Amino acid sequence: MKRLLSIIGATILTMSLGVSSAFAQSENYLSIGDSLAAGQTPYQQIDTGYSDLIAMKLGMTGQLSFYTKELAFPGYTTADVLKRVKSEEASDLLANATLITVSAGANDLLRLVQVNPTAGTLAFAQLQTDYALNIARKNMAEILDELKVRAPKAKVYVMGYYFAYPSVHATQKEGTNAQLVKLNKILQQQAEHAGAVFIDVYDSFGLNATNLLPNISDVHPNFEGYRQMANAFLHEYSGSKTLAISSNELPKPNPISFEQILEQVAKAEQKQVEKEKEKEKEKPSPTARAIQGGFKGYAAFMEKVRAKELF
């Protein structure tokens, strides 16, 4: 864990929040999953997402001792999340976690949806989506089983999804929305079967939430959309609206681009290599290997991310 944090701490992907020992309680919060868990904006950047807002609120109320979204990565499918949960790098984080949110499943489905934002059309093949949904079902079941073993102290919350195409023609929404409803049902069923909690965010967005999804060519929400997601979690977590985040509590935007993240990671890796050379070691540092293996994909995902079709 320390090896990863030392380098990822230089980027927005990893955020750790500490509170005074006088107030720190038991929550070690770990956000796992796709770009929603990572906090991707509608404009190809990483900033404050729903998990950051959850951590912010828990920190404000003295209910947080640690938080990271180190295991969240744009473009992750359920298969990617499962692999990450099983990774050696995740072991310490999971073992110490007491609170986990999981966002996984949308990329299994949405990568099959053909979108023309200008024309306002959607298209998909039913056979392919049925297959993808079944894979998501199996992988989510395995993810939750793994978390039972690897994160025995954690309460697990599975985040649902919203309809991501509010700007397309009304006649185009029904078919794709039906697939999303199926995905949410699958996630809910698997969560309940595993003793986890499903967080429904669908109704907070509806089919026409252009105010929450402002970029017609992108599926990611703005700060207000992430606030809605965070509040859905906090309501379920606390059993009331006492922890609800108001609009005026939202932090100021502080986005970082994927290119900037890559640059920061590259600089950190180079610094590590130079340090190792000074020590006359032939092998690359464990930290560099962890980044290259565990976070392989930022460069590879750039084209897909630019296609604006992935969570």
C-alpha positions, -999 to +999 in steps of 0.1 A: +000+000+000+028+024+009+046+017-024+015+027-044+006+057-023+040+072-026+036+076-064-001+078-069-003+104-042+012+128-068-019+125-089-056+132-084-064+095-087-054+089-051-067+111-023-062+104+014-080+124+040-070+125+076-089+138+106-078+146+141-071+115+163-096+130+187-124+126+162-112+097+140-135+068+140-135+035+123-141+043+086-113+035+063-131+043+030-121+027-003-137+037-036-134+009-063-145+009-099-148+029-131-145+066-140-175+075-118-156+062-088-125+081-100-144+113-105-142+119-142-158+152-154-178+157-185-148+173-201-121+146-201-106+155-167-105+140-132-119+161-103-142+157-073-165+127-078-192+111-056-166+092-035-146+124-028-178+141-017-187+112+006-152+113+021-155+151+025-187+148+044-176+119+066-144+139+073-164+169+083-184+149+108-154+131+122-163+098+108-133+092+085-098+081+092-086+072+057-099+075+021-085+066-013-098+061-048-066+043-058-085+013-071-108+034-093-099+038-130-116+052-161-128+026-185-129-003-161-153-031-168-164-056-142-136-079-154-111-051-148-125-044-114-123-081-105-087-083-116-079-051-095-096-065-064-076-097-067-043-078-072-015-079-047-014-041-047-049-040-034-044-065-005-035-040+023-061-015+012-088-041+013-077-057+045-079-024+063-111-011+047-142-007+068-163+010+040-162+003+003-182+016-026-182-002-059-190+013-094-188-014-120-210-027-149-217+003-171-187-002-193-197-038-200-228-024-215-221+011-228-192+001-250-217-018-271-240+013-276-234+033-307-240+070-301-244+098-325-248+128-302-252+153-330-281+133-346-294+123-312-294+086-319-286+054-301-281+019-314-271-015-300-274-052-307-297-070-282-278-103-284-245-086-275-260-066-247-277-097-232-243-114-232-226-084-217-252-082-189-247-119-181-209-114-179-215-084-156-237-105-134-211-132-130-182-108-125-201-087-099-210-118-080-173-128-079-162-092-070-185-092-040-173-127-030-137-116-032-145-085-011-160-108+016-127-126+019-102-097+012-121-070+030-137-088+060-142-057+080-158-036+053-195-027+047-199-028+009-221-006-011-228-012-048-235+020-067-263+019-094-262+039-126-282+067-142-294+071-178-264+086-195-279+100-227-305+127-218-298+147-249-308+121-275-343+121-291-370+108-268-378+080-293-343+068-289-342+065-252-365+036-245-344+007-257-311+017-241-328+027-209-344-007-207-309-023-208-297+001-181-327-009-159-317-045-164-281-037-153-293-019-122-315-049-114-286-072-118-264-051-095-291-049-069-297-086-069-260-094-066-256-069-039-285-082-018-273-118-024-239-110-011-251-090+019-240-057+004-262-026-001-274-013-034-275+025-039-301+036-064-292+068-082-315+063-112-344+084-100-322+113-091-313+117-128-343+103-147-342+104-186-338+141-192-311+153-168-293+176-191-286+199-161-265+170-145-250+157-178-242+189-196-219+176-224-240+159-251-209+139-262-200+126-227-216+103-202-201+118-170-220+141-146-210+175-133-205+184-096-242+186-090-247+151-105-220+137-083-237+154-054-269+136-061-250+103-062-231+111-029-264+121-012-281+088-023-252+070-006-252+091+025-290+087+030-286+049+029-255+050+050-270+072+078-306+062+075-316+098+073-309+131+055-287+144+083-255+139+062-269+153+030-245+176+011-259+210+001-250+227-032-231+254-013-209+228+003-195+217-031-158+224-035-144+247-062-134+229-094-098+217-095-096+195-125-066+176-138-064+163-173-055+127-183-024+141-200-014+159-168-019+127-148+003+108-173+029+135-171+030+134-133+032+096-132+060+096-158+080+122-138+075+102-106+086+070-123+117+088-138+126+102-104+124+067-090+145+052-118+172+078-112+171+071-075+176+034-082+204+041-106+222+060-078+219+029-057+232+008-086+202-014-086+194-032-118+157-038-112+130-011-114+115-001-082+084-020-069+065+012-071+073+017-108+062-019-115+030-014-096+021+016-116+030+000-149+011-031-142-017-021-118-024+011-136-016+000-172-042+016-194-042+054-192-024+057-225-043+028-240-076+041-227-070+076-241-085+068-274-116+051-259-119+080-234-117+105-262-145+086-279-165+096-249-183+063-246-168+050-214-175+054-177 
